Amino acid sequence: MKVALMGETGNLRQRSYDDKKMGLREALSLIKTGDHIFVGSACGEPQYLVNGLVEKAGHLADNEILHVHTLGVAPYAKPIYSDRFRLNAFFVGINTRQAVAEGRADYTPMFLSELPQLIARGIVPIDVALIQVTPPDEHGFCSLGVSVEITKTAAEKAKLVIAQVNRQMPRVLGDSFIHVNNIDVFVEHDEPILEVSRPERDIVSERIARHVAELVDDESTLQIGIGTVPDSVLGALQNKKDLGIHTELLTEGVVDLVEEGVVTCAKKTINRGKIIASFAMGTRRLYDFIDNNPMVEFYESDYVNNPIVISQHEKMISINQALEIDLTGQVCSDSLGYRFYSGLGGQADFMRGANLSKGGKAITVIPSTAKNGRISRIRPLLTEGAGIVLTRGDVNYVVTEYGVALLKGRTIKERALSLINIAHPRFRNQLLDWAKKRHYVPKEILPFPEIEYPEKLRKRVILKDGSKVLLRPIKPSDATMKQHLFYSLSKDSVAKRYFGSLKAMPLKRIWPYVIVDYRNEMVLVGTVEKEGNESIIAIGSYSRIPNTDMAEVALVVRDDWQNKGLGTTLFNYLVDIAMQQGLSGFTAWIMRDNSRMMHILKKSGYPMKYRVEGNLIHVELRFKKKLENNG
C-alpha cells in the first residue's frame, strides 16, 4: 500500500477532499527518507503531525526539518533522533536552542523578507510541507490561520503537502488561503492552538515603555516585536489616537488598543483600515479576535517585511528589543556571544523600512543591565562572537529605562556620550574611561555623577503663540547642541548673557556645564524637534553658592524665540525645582541694558534686592518671602 501511494502522490491533489483524508500513520508514510520537511511555524505548528514524525514514521532517516520558529513540540531535536532528523532553524527558539548549541541542529541566518523568494527559487529546498489549516469553506479554501509568514510559499513549493485540519484554528483573512486542490493529504485532528501568555511586566519594562510612548505620535503605524518590553510599550499607548498596525507579529496587546479605540488604522498610508501581519502569538482571546475579522489581514513575510512596503507608511514606528549594543551603535539581538539565541527575524527589515518612512522612527529597546544588574548591556565592544543584526547605519533611537539616545546622524563621540548617558549609573564611568582611552570622546569630559537622570523633570509647555517646547535637564550628549545654540545667538544676546564679546564656544569650555549633579547644579534646556532633529533654543541654569541656601541663576533664549514667554516659563520652572531642592532664593548678575532679564525677574513676583556695580546689576530674590506673603 505504501509503495502504491508513493507512486501516486502526483495525482493525490486531483482527488476530492474526502478521498484525501487519511490517518496519521498512513499520511506520514508518504514522506521519503532524505526529504526536506518544512514544519508550520510558531503557534501554527501542526503538533499532531510533528509528534507523529517520531512516533509513527519509523521508516524515516536522514531527513532535514526546516522551520522558522517553533513554540510547541520539537521531538526531532532530541539527541535520540539525531540519526533520523537534522533540524535547520531560521529562528532559534527555546526548545531548539540546546540542539543548535550542541551542534545537533543548524541555524540559517535569514531576513524573513527574503525567505519566501529563496524557497520559491529552490535555494532553500522543501520536499514536504506539514501545515495546519481550517476546514475548507464552501469554495474549497482553507485558511492558514495564525501563521502565514512563509508557510504559503512552502506549501506551494513542496512536492507533498500534508495538512492537519483543526476546527479550532481561526479563519484569518488576507493572502492566507490555500485551496484543497493544492493539498495532497488531510489529517483531521482537533486540538487547542498553541498559546503564549503575555509576559509579566516589570519596573524596567514599564519605564522603557513610557520613554517609547513619548516618541510615538498620533496617527503613527506600528510594528511591535516580541518580548516583555514591546508588550509594555503597547500598554503605554492608551492616550494615542488613530494608530495603525503593520507588523510581522500580532500580539494580544493590539487587541486591547483596538477595543480602547486607540488602534483604528484609519490614517494608514496604505492598507487603510486594516491590521496587517504575517503571524500571531497569544491566547485564545487573540485568536477569537482575528477569526473572520475583516479588519485583520495576514500576508507572507516577503510583503509584510519588505522594507520598501514598510517605508510607504508615513510615521512608521518600528520597536524591537536587543540583547546588547556597543558604544558606536552596533546592535546584537540574535546571540549571546557564540551561542545563538534567536535569529535575524524581521528586525532589520522593519528598522530599515521605518528609517526610510516619512516621519518614521526605528526604536531599539534594551534594559540597561543583564544577570540581575551584574553586567551592562551597553558595552564598549560587543561580546566576542556576538552577531551584528543592526549596523551603525541602521540604528536610530535606543531606549533604556534611563532614557532615550538618538544616534541617527550623530558622530561616534555623540553616540558614545548618548549611550553612556542611558546606561546604568553604576557602569557609566567605566564606559566613559574606555571611550576616553580609545579617543571616542575627549579626555576633558568630567566623570558622570552616579545618579539617575531626572526624567520626572521633563515638561512640555505651550507658549503664548501656541508653540510647543520640551523643557528638560541637560545631558552630556547635549554638548554639540549647546554649542550650536551659542553660534546661533546674535551679538547682542551673547553680550548680555556672557557680559562681553565672547567670540567662540569650544567644546572644552562646554563639558563642565553639561555634566551636572541635578541637585546643587541644574541646567534646563528648552528643545524643539523638526523632522526628528532636536535643537536647543533656550538654556536656564542655577548653581548653588557654596555653604549657602542661595544659587546663581542665568538664562539665554535664542533670538527668534524671544518675546514668546519662553524665558519666563523657564525661569519659573527653575524656581520650582530649586525650592524642591531646599534653596531659598536666586542671585544674578545682569547687564544694566538687559531689560528682558530684569522684566522676567520682576514678573516672577518675588521681592528683589539689587545693587548697581558699573554696567552690571546684582539681584537677589528670596522665595521664602513670597511663600510667607502668599500664606
PyMOL commands that set and color helices and strands:
alter all, ss='L'
color gray80, all
select helices_A, chain A and resi 2-7+9-12+18-20+24-28+47-55+75-77+79-81+97-101+115-120+151-157+180-182+203-215+228-235+252-259+284-290+301-304+307-311+347-356+412-421+425-437+455-457+476-488+491-498+507-514+559-561+566-580+595-603+623-630
alter helices_A, ss='H'
color red, helices_A
select strands_A, chain A and resi 36-39+63-67+85-89+105-107+128-133+141-143+160-165+173-174+177-179+185-188+221-224+244-245+249-250+275-277+279-280+296-298+316-321+324-326+331-332+335-336+339-340+361-365+369-370+375-376+378-379+397-400+403-406+459-462+468-473+521-530+533-544+550-557+585-591+608-613+616-622
alter strands_A, ss='S'
color yellow, strands_A
deselect
rebuild
show_as cartoon
